[in-house]
Amino acid sequence: MIPLSWYIIFAALLFCIGLYGALARRNALAILMAIEIMLNAVNITLVAFWRYITPEYVSGQAFALIVFAVAASEAAVGLALIISLYRKRKTVAVEEIDMLKW
Amino acid sequence: MTLYQIAFLVAAFLTLVAALMTVSSPSMVHSALWLILTLGGIAVLFLLLNAGFLAVVQVAVYIDAIAIMIIIVVMLTQGAVRRQLQQVSRAWWGAAVAAILLFVGLLMIFNQTPALATTAPPLLQSQEAMLKDLGQALVDVNHYILPFEVASVLLLAALIGSIIIAWPLRKPESEGGEG
């Protein structure tokens, strides 16, 4: 069978790829995608620990479902913000969005 | 090497390659398509973890809703993307160093965790009974009804909030942006 460490190392790698994307990309949409990748990596960890350590409780799956709900609302609000910013400034590059800087 | 291990390795490799392409592809449309492959690979991993319901939710919520929404917004903002050729910031190497450092730190923590060597214990009940338990626990007063209701209020707030934020401007000249 698959050892737990494979899942955890895979999730860590995926999280680090997402972190790189969130820090390095200039496009607000790309940053949102990288954040989705990071949330998915956390979900894999959560479900893997549930399956290997406490399969008798449903808490791992319940937590993962809540993470799904949070990810969906985060994506909805983030995309609405990007559309609104694009209408006002005609840009999606994060360093050009400096209306709060003075 | 059992069949499960080969399936895991193939799915994990595909997912990681797709994630790398997502964060490094110069075209945003390609990025979004690679993101769909990443999310699909994670759905396969959920299946390998005996969480079939989560795999279905992953496809329904992430691939169906979030990824399609991202592709639509990519196409709505395509003009800005085409003009903006440089996709990564000047300090991208700093981000790469931070990500590698985080990975090394996580590996060092994993080395000290004895629980990681365990293999999967057999499931105590069938998948159907587990799914029934999960559904009942989500609306059980003694279990997760509070997070469940908070999540539904959060979704409603996100719905209203995104409608208000993305509402078309009536008088663009009175707003703060200079275009």
Interface residues (C-beta under 8 A of the other chain):
Chain A: M1 I2 P3 L4 S5 W6 Y7 I8 I9 F10 A12 L13 L14 F15 C16 I17 G18 L19 Y20 G21 L23 A24 R25 R26 N27 L29 A30 L32 M33 A34 E36 I37 N40 N43 I44 V47 A48 W50 R51 Y52 I53 P55 E56 V58 S59 Q61 A62 A64 L65 I66 F68 A69 V70 A71 A72 S73 E74 A75 A76 V77 L79 A80 L81 I82 I83 S84 Y86 R87 K88 R89 K90 T91 V92 A93 E95 M99
Chain B: T2 Y4 Q5 F8 A12 T15 L16 A19 L20 T22 V23 S24 M28 S31 A32 L35 T38 L39 I42 L45 F46 L48 L49 N50 A51 F53 L54 V57 Q58 V61 Y62 A65 I66 M69 I70 V73 V74 L76 T77 G79 A80 V81 Q84 Q86 Q87 V88 S89 A91 W92 G94 A95 A96 A98 A99 I100 L102 F103 L106 L107 F110 A115 L116 A117 T118 T119 A120 P121 L123 L124 M130 D133 L134 A137 L138 H143 Y144 P147 F148 A151 S152 L154 L155 A157 A158 L159 G161 S162 I163 I165 A166 P168 L169 P172 E175 G176 G177 G179
